[in-house]
Amino acid sequence: MRQSPATKLSLAGSISLGTGVMIGAGIFVLMGQIAELVGGMFPLAFLAGAVVVSFSAYSYVKFSNAYPSSGGVAMFLRKSYGPGTVAGTFSLLMYVSMVIAESLVARTFGSYTLRLFKVENTAILVPVLGVLLIAVAYLINISGNKTIERTANLTAVLKIAGIAILALVGLAFSPLTPGEIWARAGTGATTGGSFNFVAALALSILAFKGFTTITNQGGDIVDPHRNLGRSIIASIIICTVLYTLLAFSVASSLSVEEIIAAKDYSLAAAARPAFGDWGLVFTVLLAIIATVSGLIASVFSASRMLAMLSNMKQLPRLYAGVKNPALVLTVGLAMILTVLFDLTRIASIGAIFYLLMDIVIHWGLFRYLLKETKSSPLVPLIAIGLDVVILGAFLILKFQSDKLVLIVSLLGFLAILIAQRLFMTTHTDPDGQMHMDMDEMESGGMNMDGAAPHDGE
């Protein structure tokens, strides 16, 4: 059913949701993990990640302007590769990476909340608090778009202002001069040098990847052909400024050893020199606001993408016996991942899945839809090259340090691929034609007919 403009997201609401996902956990937990890889160069890793993401965002902006829908990436892949195994596999890969991001947000919430009460035994309480937060996000998501937008707008203002205060006050009270801070950021990696720096970009990109969830707002935003692209660009600019300021602030307050020691709550530790004991309280409350809003926004986008995949017949029809089955399934999977994996492994698996999907998105634009989207061929090719180099370095690094991440990632990818291929056979006729006509769905002011430039694979 077509939504009325009064119930749709505004551009400001869309940006709030986008920044909500991006700032939801990445900057609060990934800074310590990146510092562990590259030492004092971690602020530069965030800057380099922003450059890579800028090239990557080009494809998503072009796709969003041309094909806005609630399916987001799933619709982009269908338009590029046609309905079938390729579109379904990498759409699900994106969906899974979004759910992984939700579990990362949830565990970050647990880690920071327990610091407020100085609880040391976190093995059980962190996932418990994470699961409770996911349940809250579910309740807010079933309340409707306007409730989601109001929540996102309020929390976006609070956390952007809070992070800006944290960064600027930290820099102002630093005993180091700007030149000394920059020199500290230019020191080499603890091990691995430039190789570790390239590999660490996989994690810094993860701090920005939430912008892709904006593409799932096509059926819920006013004037999607214009506002989706604007929202993506604005969200990336806002987060780049905040991340850069905050990274340099942390570098001015803590040594690399101190950042690594407080890996899962490094921002709270960095706030102590400027704010004293109140710095811990302020940072933890800020992290709670950021993770709550990030999870709400991520669940919103991921559930809509899952519903669109079912509508596209890339998945079996979702069970209609409950209200919003896509939302229920999304929060259920996020809860399971929150219980099973720690922060470092969740981040690593999410980075691998995201980069694989990202490469396929750029290739689809370059190979099939340059003319339709009025795109330059050079930018997606640069984005592919950057993704391949970063993913390759990250995979080598994990092979050396944590093979379980690679095993879980490979098994997850194969399971998705095989399941998709088997499901495709259920609606392929004896002549090899897939019957993939979408159920009627009006989204973003357009009837999503699922047309694609060539046959499915």
NUBATOR-652135 format. One record per residue (C-alpha): residue number from 1; residue in three letters; x, y, z. Coordinates in steps of 0.1 Angstrom, whole numbers. Example, Ala and Ser with C-alpha at 12.3 -4.5 7.8 and 13.67 -1.06 7.14 Angstrom:
REM residues 2
+-----+-----+-------+-------+-------+
:   n : res :     X :     Y :     Z :
+-----+-----+-------+-------+-------+
:   1 : ALA :   123 :   -45 :    78 :
:   2 : SER :   137 :   -11 :    71 :
+-----+-----+-------+-------+-------+
***
This chain:
REM residues 457
+-----+-----+-------+-------+-------+
:   n : res :     X :     Y :     Z :
+-----+-----+-------+-------+-------+
:   1 : MET :     0 :     0 :     0 :
:   2 : ARG :    13 :    34 :    -9 :
:   3 : GLN :    22 :    56 :    21 :
:   4 : SER :    10 :    92 :    23 :
:   5 : PRO :    37 :   119 :    24 :
:   6 : ALA :    27 :   128 :    59 :
:   7 : THR :    39 :    94 :    72 :
:   8 : LYS :    72 :    93 :    52 :
:   9 : LEU :   107 :   101 :    63 :
:  10 : SER :   120 :   136 :    57 :
:  11 : LEU :   155 :   143 :    44 :
:  12 : ALA :   166 :   152 :    79 :
:  13 : GLY :   150 :   120 :    93 :
:  14 : SER :   168 :   100 :    67 :
:  15 : ILE :   202 :   116 :    76 :
:  16 : SER :   194 :   110 :   112 :
:  17 : LEU :   188 :    73 :   106 :
:  18 : GLY :   219 :    71 :    84 :
:  19 : THR :   242 :    87 :   109 :
:  20 : GLY :   225 :    66 :   136 :
:  21 : VAL :   237 :    34 :   120 :
:  22 : MET :   272 :    48 :   112 :
:  23 : ILE :   279 :    62 :   146 :
:  24 : GLY :   260 :    34 :   164 :
:  25 : ALA :   291 :    13 :   173 :
:  26 : GLY :   319 :    17 :   149 :
:  27 : ILE :   337 :    47 :   164 :
:  28 : PHE :   332 :    35 :   200 :
:  29 : VAL :   347 :     0 :   196 :
:  30 : LEU :   367 :     0 :   163 :
:  31 : MET :   392 :    26 :   173 :
:  32 : GLY :   409 :     3 :   198 :
:  33 : GLN :   410 :   -26 :   173 :
:  34 : ILE :   425 :    -4 :   146 :
:  35 : ALA :   451 :    10 :   170 :
:  36 : GLU :   460 :   -26 :   178 :
:  37 : LEU :   469 :   -31 :   141 :
:  38 : VAL :   485 :     3 :   131 :
:  39 : GLY :   497 :    19 :   164 :
:  40 : GLY :   497 :    56 :   164 :
:  41 : MET :   485 :    58 :   128 :
:  42 : PHE :   449 :    50 :   137 :
:  43 : PRO :   436 :    86 :   131 :
:  44 : LEU :   450 :    84 :    96 :
:  45 : ALA :   434 :    50 :    91 :
:  46 : PHE :   400 :    67 :    97 :
:  47 : LEU :   408 :    94 :    72 :
:  48 : ALA :   420 :    69 :    46 :
:  49 : GLY :   388 :    49 :    52 :
:  50 : ALA :   367 :    80 :    45 :
:  51 : VAL :   385 :    84 :    11 :
:  52 : VAL :   378 :    48 :     2 :
:  53 : VAL :   341 :    51 :    13 :
:  54 : SER :   338 :    83 :    -8 :
:  55 : PHE :   346 :    63 :   -40 :
:  56 : SER :   324 :    35 :   -29 :
:  57 : ALA :   294 :    58 :   -22 :
:  58 : TYR :   293 :    70 :   -58 :
:  59 : SER :   277 :    37 :   -70 :
:  60 : TYR :   251 :    37 :   -42 :
:  61 : VAL :   242 :    73 :   -49 :
:  62 : LYS :   238 :    66 :   -86 :
:  63 : PHE :   217 :    35 :   -80 :
:  64 : SER :   196 :    52 :   -54 :
:  65 : ASN :   188 :    81 :   -77 :
:  66 : ALA :   178 :    57 :  -105 :
:  67 : TYR :   161 :    29 :   -86 :
:  68 : PRO :   149 :    39 :   -51 :
:  69 : SER :   131 :    11 :   -32 :
:  70 : SER :   129 :    -5 :     2 :
:  71 : GLY :   151 :   -32 :   -12 :
:  72 : GLY :   181 :    -9 :   -15 :
:  73 : VAL :   211 :   -31 :   -23 :
:  74 : ALA :   189 :   -60 :   -32 :
:  75 : MET :   171 :   -40 :   -59 :
:  76 : PHE :   204 :   -27 :   -72 :
:  77 : LEU :   218 :   -62 :   -76 :
:  78 : ARG :   186 :   -73 :   -93 :
:  79 : LYS :   188 :   -44 :  -117 :
:  80 : SER :   224 :   -52 :  -125 :
:  81 : TYR :   225 :   -90 :  -127 :
:  82 : GLY :   189 :   -99 :  -132 :
:  83 : PRO :   169 :  -121 :  -108 :
:  84 : GLY :   186 :  -153 :   -97 :
:  85 : THR :   215 :  -167 :   -77 :
:  86 : VAL :   240 :  -139 :   -80 :
:  87 : ALA :   215 :  -112 :   -70 :
:  88 : GLY :   201 :  -133 :   -42 :
:  89 : THR :   235 :  -145 :   -28 :
:  90 : PHE :   251 :  -110 :   -25 :
:  91 : SER :   218 :   -94 :   -14 :
:  92 : LEU :   217 :  -119 :    15 :
:  93 : LEU :   254 :  -112 :    21 :
:  94 : MET :   246 :   -76 :    26 :
:  95 : TYR :   216 :   -84 :    48 :
:  96 : VAL :   238 :  -107 :    70 :
:  97 : SER :   265 :   -80 :    73 :
:  98 : MET :   237 :   -56 :    85 :
:  99 : VAL :   226 :   -81 :   111 :
: 100 : ILE :   262 :   -86 :   121 :
: 101 : ALA :   265 :   -49 :   125 :
: 102 : GLU :   235 :   -50 :   148 :
: 103 : SER :   251 :   -75 :   170 :
: 104 : LEU :   283 :   -54 :   171 :
: 105 : VAL :   262 :   -24 :   182 :
: 106 : ALA :   244 :   -45 :   208 :
: 107 : ARG :   276 :   -59 :   224 :
: 108 : THR :   292 :   -24 :   223 :
: 109 : PHE :   262 :   -12 :   243 :
: 110 : GLY :   268 :   -39 :   269 :
: 111 : SER :   305 :   -32 :   271 :
: 112 : TYR :   301 :     5 :   277 :
: 113 : THR :   271 :     2 :   300 :
: 114 : LEU :   289 :   -22 :   324 :
: 115 : ARG :   319 :     3 :   326 :
: 116 : LEU :   294 :    27 :   342 :
: 117 : PHE :   289 :     3 :   371 :
: 118 : LYS :   325 :    -9 :   371 :
: 119 : VAL :   315 :   -45 :   365 :
: 120 : GLU :   344 :   -67 :   355 :
: 121 : ASN :   326 :  -101 :   349 :
: 122 : THR :   313 :   -92 :   314 :
: 123 : ALA :   313 :  -126 :   297 :
: 124 : ILE :   276 :  -132 :   304 :
: 125 : LEU :   263 :   -97 :   311 :
: 126 : VAL :   275 :   -81 :   278 :
: 127 : PRO :   254 :  -104 :   256 :
: 128 : VAL :   225 :  -102 :   280 :
: 129 : LEU :   224 :   -64 :   278 :
: 130 : GLY :   229 :   -66 :   240 :
: 131 : VAL :   199 :   -89 :   236 :
: 132 : LEU :   177 :   -66 :   258 :
: 133 : LEU :   187 :   -36 :   236 :
: 134 : ILE :   177 :   -55 :   205 :
: 135 : ALA :   143 :   -62 :   221 :
: 136 : VAL :   139 :   -24 :   227 :
: 137 : ALA :   148 :   -17 :   191 :
: 138 : TYR :   121 :   -42 :   180 :
: 139 : LEU :    94 :   -24 :   200 :
: 140 : ILE :   103 :    10 :   186 :
: 141 : ASN :   104 :    -3 :   150 :
: 142 : ILE :    68 :   -17 :   153 :
: 143 : SER :    56 :    17 :   164 :
: 144 : GLY :    58 :    32 :   129 :
: 145 : ASN :    79 :    55 :   107 :
: 146 : LYS :    72 :    87 :   126 :
: 147 : THR :    81 :    72 :   160 :
: 148 : ILE :   113 :    60 :   144 :
: 149 : GLU :   121 :    93 :   128 :
: 150 : ARG :   114 :   113 :   160 :
: 151 : THR :   137 :    89 :   180 :
: 152 : ALA :   164 :    91 :   153 :
: 153 : ASN :   163 :   129 :   152 :
: 154 : LEU :   166 :   133 :   189 :
: 155 : THR :   194 :   108 :   194 :
: 156 : ALA :   212 :   121 :   163 :
: 157 : VAL :   214 :   156 :   178 :
: 158 : LEU :   225 :   143 :   212 :
: 159 : LYS :   252 :   120 :   200 :
: 160 : ILE :   266 :   144 :   173 :
: 161 : ALA :   268 :   172 :   198 :
: 162 : GLY :   282 :   149 :   225 :
: 163 : ILE :   309 :   134 :   203 :
: 164 : ALA :   319 :   169 :   191 :
: 165 : ILE :   322 :   181 :   227 :
: 166 : LEU :   342 :   150 :   236 :
: 167 : ALA :   366 :   156 :   206 :
: 168 : LEU :   370 :   193 :   209 :
: 169 : VAL :   374 :   194 :   247 :
: 170 : GLY :   399 :   165 :   245 :
: 171 : LEU :   420 :   185 :   219 :
: 172 : ALA :   417 :   217 :   239 :
: 173 : PHE :   429 :   201 :   272 :
: 174 : SER :   456 :   180 :   255 :
: 175 : PRO :   492 :   187 :   268 :
: 176 : LEU :   504 :   182 :   232 :
: 177 : THR :   506 :   208 :   206 :
: 178 : PRO :   487 :   203 :   172 :
: 179 : GLY :   521 :   195 :   156 :
: 180 : GLU :   529 :   169 :   183 :
: 181 : ILE :   495 :   153 :   179 :
: 182 : TRP :   500 :   150 :   142 :
: 183 : ALA :   535 :   136 :   147 :
: 184 : ARG :   522 :   110 :   171 :
: 185 : ALA :   496 :   100 :   145 :
: 186 : GLY :   523 :    96 :   119 :
: 187 : THR :   542 :    70 :   139 :
: 188 : GLY :   544 :    35 :   124 :
: 189 : ALA :   523 :     5 :   131 :
: 190 : THR :   531 :   -18 :   159 :
: 191 : THR :   537 :   -47 :   135 :
: 192 : GLY :   534 :   -51 :    98 :
: 193 : GLY :   539 :   -15 :    88 :
: 194 : SER :   521 :    -4 :    56 :
: 195 : PHE :   506 :   -39 :    52 :
: 196 : ASN :   488 :   -37 :    85 :
: 197 : PHE :   476 :    -2 :    76 :
: 198 : VAL :   460 :   -14 :    44 :
: 199 : ALA :   444 :   -43 :    62 :
: 200 : ALA :   431 :   -20 :    90 :
: 201 : LEU :   412 :     0 :    64 :
: 202 : ALA :   387 :   -29 :    63 :
: 203 : LEU :   377 :   -20 :    99 :
: 204 : SER :   378 :    17 :    94 :
: 205 : ILE :   354 :    13 :    64 :
: 206 : LEU :   331 :    -7 :    87 :
: 207 : ALA :   327 :    24 :   108 :
: 208 : PHE :   312 :    41 :    77 :
: 209 : LYS :   294 :    13 :    60 :
: 210 : GLY :   261 :    22 :    77 :
: 211 : PHE :   255 :    47 :    49 :
: 212 : THR :   244 :    17 :    27 :
: 213 : THR :   213 :    12 :    50 :
: 214 : ILE :   200 :    46 :    37 :
: 215 : THR :   194 :    28 :     3 :
: 216 : ASN :   167 :     8 :    21 :
: 217 : GLN :   146 :    39 :    28 :
: 218 : GLY :   134 :    43 :    -8 :
: 219 : GLY :    99 :    33 :     0 :
: 220 : ASP :    98 :    54 :    32 :
: 221 : ILE :   113 :    87 :    23 :
: 222 : VAL :    99 :   118 :     6 :
: 223 : ASP :   112 :   124 :   -30 :
: 224 : PRO :   135 :    93 :   -30 :
: 225 : HIS :   150 :   100 :   -64 :
: 226 : ARG :   167 :   131 :   -50 :
: 227 : ASN :   168 :   126 :   -12 :
: 228 : LEU :   184 :    92 :   -10 :
: 229 : GLY :   216 :   104 :   -27 :
: 230 : ARG :   216 :   136 :    -7 :
: 231 : SER :   212 :   117 :    26 :
: 232 : ILE :   241 :    93 :    18 :
: 233 : ILE :   265 :   122 :    10 :
: 234 : ALA :   255 :   143 :    40 :
: 235 : SER :   258 :   113 :    64 :
: 236 : ILE :   293 :   104 :    52 :
: 237 : ILE :   305 :   141 :    55 :
: 238 : ILE :   291 :   144 :    90 :
: 239 : CYS :   307 :   111 :   102 :
: 240 : THR :   341 :   119 :    85 :
: 241 : VAL :   344 :   152 :   104 :
: 242 : LEU :   333 :   136 :   137 :
: 243 : TYR :   355 :   105 :   134 :
: 244 : THR :   386 :   125 :   124 :
: 245 : LEU :   382 :   150 :   153 :
: 246 : LEU :   376 :   122 :   178 :
: 247 : ALA :   405 :   100 :   166 :
: 248 : PHE :   430 :   129 :   170 :
: 249 : SER :   415 :   137 :   204 :
: 250 : VAL :   420 :   101 :   216 :
: 251 : ALA :   456 :   102 :   201 :
: 252 : SER :   463 :   133 :   221 :
: 253 : SER :   450 :   118 :   254 :
: 254 : LEU :   462 :    82 :   255 :
: 255 : SER :   492 :    63 :   244 :
: 256 : VAL :   488 :    34 :   219 :
: 257 : GLU :   493 :     9 :   247 :
: 258 : GLU :   465 :    25 :   268 :
: 259 : ILE :   441 :    25 :   238 :
: 260 : ILE :   448 :   -11 :   231 :
: 261 : ALA :   444 :   -20 :   268 :
: 262 : ALA :   409 :    -4 :   268 :
: 263 : LYS :   401 :   -18 :   234 :
: 264 : ASP :   364 :   -23 :   238 :
: 265 : TYR :   358 :    10 :   256 :
: 266 : SER :   387 :    32 :   245 :
: 267 : LEU :   367 :    64 :   242 :
: 268 : ALA :   357 :    62 :   278 :
: 269 : ALA :   393 :    58 :   288 :
: 270 : ALA :   403 :    88 :   266 :
: 271 : ALA :   378 :   110 :   283 :
: 272 : ARG :   394 :   108 :   317 :
: 273 : PRO :   423 :   132 :   312 :
: 274 : ALA :   400 :   161 :   302 :
: 275 : PHE :   368 :   153 :   322 :
: 276 : GLY :   381 :   133 :   351 :
: 277 : ASP :   357 :   107 :   366 :
: 278 : TRP :   328 :   125 :   349 :
: 279 : GLY :   344 :   117 :   316 :
: 280 : LEU :   336 :    80 :   320 :
: 281 : VAL :   299 :    88 :   329 :
: 282 : PHE :   296 :   112 :   299 :
: 283 : THR :   312 :    88 :   274 :
: 284 : VAL :   292 :    58 :   286 :
: 285 : LEU :   259 :    77 :   284 :
: 286 : LEU :   269 :    90 :   249 :
: 287 : ALA :   277 :    54 :   238 :
: 288 : ILE :   244 :    42 :   251 :
: 289 : ILE :   225 :    69 :   231 :
: 290 : ALA :   246 :    61 :   200 :
: 291 : THR :   241 :    24 :   202 :
: 292 : VAL :   204 :    26 :   209 :
: 293 : SER :   198 :    49 :   179 :
: 294 : GLY :   222 :    29 :   157 :
: 295 : LEU :   204 :    -4 :   164 :
: 296 : ILE :   170 :    11 :   159 :
: 297 : ALA :   181 :    25 :   125 :
: 298 : SER :   199 :    -7 :   114 :
: 299 : VAL :   169 :   -29 :   123 :
: 300 : PHE :   146 :    -6 :   104 :
: 301 : SER :   167 :    -9 :    72 :
: 302 : ALA :   176 :   -46 :    74 :
: 303 : SER :   141 :   -57 :    80 :
: 304 : ARG :   129 :   -38 :    50 :
: 305 : MET :   156 :   -53 :    28 :
: 306 : LEU :   146 :   -88 :    40 :
: 307 : ALA :   109 :   -81 :    32 :
: 308 : MET :   119 :   -69 :    -3 :
: 309 : LEU :   140 :  -100 :    -9 :
: 310 : SER :   110 :  -122 :    -1 :
: 311 : ASN :    88 :  -100 :   -24 :
: 312 : MET :   114 :  -105 :   -52 :
: 313 : LYS :   111 :  -142 :   -47 :
: 314 : GLN :   148 :  -144 :   -38 :
: 315 : LEU :   136 :  -159 :    -5 :
: 316 : PRO :   107 :  -181 :     4 :
: 317 : ARG :    76 :  -161 :    14 :
: 318 : LEU :    79 :  -150 :    49 :
: 319 : TYR :    56 :  -165 :    75 :
: 320 : ALA :    25 :  -143 :    77 :
: 321 : GLY :    13 :  -155 :   111 :
: 322 : VAL :    31 :  -128 :   130 :
: 323 : LYS :    31 :   -90 :   125 :
: 324 : ASN :    61 :   -79 :   104 :
: 325 : PRO :    79 :  -113 :   101 :
: 326 : ALA :   110 :   -97 :    84 :
: 327 : LEU :   114 :   -76 :   116 :
: 328 : VAL :   110 :  -106 :   139 :
: 329 : LEU :   135 :  -127 :   119 :
: 330 : THR :   160 :   -98 :   118 :
: 331 : VAL :   160 :   -92 :   155 :
: 332 : GLY :   161 :  -129 :   162 :
: 333 : LEU :   193 :  -134 :   141 :
: 334 : ALA :   209 :  -104 :   157 :
: 335 : MET :   202 :  -118 :   192 :
: 336 : ILE :   218 :  -151 :   182 :
: 337 : LEU :   250 :  -135 :   169 :
: 338 : THR :   252 :  -112 :   199 :
: 339 : VAL :   254 :  -143 :   221 :
: 340 : LEU :   278 :  -163 :   200 :
: 341 : PHE :   306 :  -139 :   190 :
: 342 : ASP :   329 :  -113 :   206 :
: 343 : LEU :   333 :   -78 :   193 :
: 344 : THR :   366 :   -84 :   174 :
: 345 : ARG :   353 :  -114 :   154 :
: 346 : ILE :   319 :   -98 :   148 :
: 347 : ALA :   336 :   -68 :   133 :
: 348 : SER :   360 :   -89 :   111 :
: 349 : ILE :   332 :  -111 :    97 :
: 350 : GLY :   311 :   -81 :    90 :
: 351 : ALA :   340 :   -64 :    71 :
: 352 : ILE :   346 :   -94 :    49 :
: 353 : PHE :   310 :   -98 :    39 :
: 354 : TYR :   306 :   -61 :    33 :
: 355 : LEU :   336 :   -58 :    11 :
: 356 : LEU :   326 :   -88 :   -10 :
: 357 : MET :   292 :   -74 :   -16 :
: 358 : ASP :   306 :   -39 :   -23 :
: 359 : ILE :   328 :   -53 :   -51 :
: 360 : VAL :   298 :   -69 :   -68 :
: 361 : ILE :   278 :   -37 :   -65 :
: 362 : HIS :   305 :   -17 :   -83 :
: 363 : TRP :   310 :   -43 :  -110 :
: 364 : GLY :   273 :   -44 :  -116 :
: 365 : LEU :   271 :    -7 :  -121 :
: 366 : PHE :   302 :    -7 :  -144 :
: 367 : ARG :   293 :   -37 :  -164 :
: 368 : TYR :   256 :   -33 :  -170 :
: 369 : LEU :   241 :     1 :  -159 :
: 370 : LEU :   264 :    30 :  -167 :
: 371 : LYS :   241 :    44 :  -193 :
: 372 : GLU :   209 :    39 :  -173 :
: 373 : THR :   223 :    56 :  -142 :
: 374 : LYS :   244 :    82 :  -161 :
: 375 : SER :   275 :    71 :  -143 :
: 376 : SER :   312 :    75 :  -150 :
: 377 : PRO :   330 :    42 :  -156 :
: 378 : LEU :   362 :    53 :  -138 :
: 379 : VAL :   348 :    58 :  -103 :
: 380 : PRO :   334 :    23 :   -98 :
: 381 : LEU :   366 :     8 :  -112 :
: 382 : ILE :   387 :    27 :   -87 :
: 383 : ALA :   363 :    16 :   -59 :
: 384 : ILE :   367 :   -21 :   -70 :
: 385 : GLY :   405 :   -18 :   -70 :
: 386 : LEU :   405 :    -3 :   -35 :
: 387 : ASP :   382 :   -29 :   -22 :
: 388 : VAL :   402 :   -58 :   -37 :
: 389 : VAL :   435 :   -45 :   -22 :
: 390 : ILE :   420 :   -39 :    13 :
: 391 : LEU :   401 :   -72 :    14 :
: 392 : GLY :   431 :   -92 :     2 :
: 393 : ALA :   453 :   -76 :    29 :
: 394 : PHE :   427 :   -82 :    56 :
: 395 : LEU :   422 :  -119 :    46 :
: 396 : ILE :   460 :  -125 :    48 :
: 397 : LEU :   461 :  -108 :    82 :
: 398 : LYS :   433 :  -129 :    96 :
: 399 : PHE :   448 :  -161 :    81 :
: 400 : GLN :   479 :  -153 :   102 :
: 401 : SER :   461 :  -143 :   134 :
: 402 : ASP :   426 :  -157 :   136 :
: 403 : LYS :   417 :  -185 :   111 :
: 404 : LEU :   383 :  -190 :   128 :
: 405 : VAL :   371 :  -157 :   113 :
: 406 : LEU :   380 :  -170 :    78 :
: 407 : ILE :   364 :  -204 :    84 :
: 408 : VAL :   331 :  -189 :    97 :
: 409 : SER :   331 :  -163 :    68 :
: 410 : LEU :   337 :  -190 :    42 :
: 411 : LEU :   311 :  -214 :    56 :
: 412 : GLY :   285 :  -185 :    59 :
: 413 : PHE :   291 :  -175 :    23 :
: 414 : LEU :   289 :  -211 :    10 :
: 415 : ALA :   257 :  -217 :    30 :
: 416 : ILE :   241 :  -186 :    15 :
: 417 : LEU :   252 :  -195 :   -21 :
: 418 : ILE :   240 :  -231 :   -19 :
: 419 : ALA :   207 :  -222 :    -3 :
: 420 : GLN :   201 :  -196 :   -30 :
: 421 : ARG :   209 :  -219 :   -58 :
: 422 : LEU :   186 :  -246 :   -44 :
: 423 : PHE :   158 :  -222 :   -39 :
: 424 : MET :   161 :  -209 :   -74 :
: 425 : THR :   154 :  -244 :   -87 :
: 426 : THR :   119 :  -243 :   -71 :
: 427 : HIS :   107 :  -217 :   -96 :
: 428 : THR :   128 :  -226 :  -127 :
: 429 : ASP :   108 :  -242 :  -155 :
: 430 : PRO :   121 :  -271 :  -177 :
: 431 : ASP :   134 :  -246 :  -202 :
: 432 : GLY :   157 :  -230 :  -176 :
: 433 : GLN :   136 :  -198 :  -172 :
: 434 : MET :   132 :  -184 :  -137 :
: 435 : HIS :    98 :  -171 :  -129 :
: 436 : MET :   107 :  -142 :  -107 :
: 437 : ASP :    79 :  -117 :  -112 :
: 438 : MET :    77 :   -96 :   -81 :
: 439 : ASP :    45 :   -93 :   -60 :
: 440 : GLU :    30 :   -59 :   -66 :
: 441 : MET :    47 :   -34 :   -44 :
: 442 : GLU :    46 :     3 :   -47 :
: 443 : SER :    77 :    18 :   -32 :
: 444 : GLY :    90 :    54 :   -34 :
: 445 : GLY :    62 :    65 :   -57 :
: 446 : MET :    70 :    38 :   -83 :
: 447 : ASN :    58 :     3 :   -90 :
: 448 : MET :    88 :   -20 :   -85 :
: 449 : ASP :    84 :   -44 :  -114 :
: 450 : GLY :   118 :   -60 :  -109 :
: 451 : ALA :   128 :   -55 :  -145 :
: 452 : ALA :   165 :   -63 :  -152 :
: 453 : PRO :   188 :   -57 :  -181 :
: 454 : HIS :   195 :   -94 :  -187 :
: 455 : ASP :   185 :  -129 :  -177 :
: 456 : GLY :   192 :  -141 :  -142 :
: 457 : GLU :   220 :  -165 :  -134 :
+-----+-----+-------+-------+-------+
***
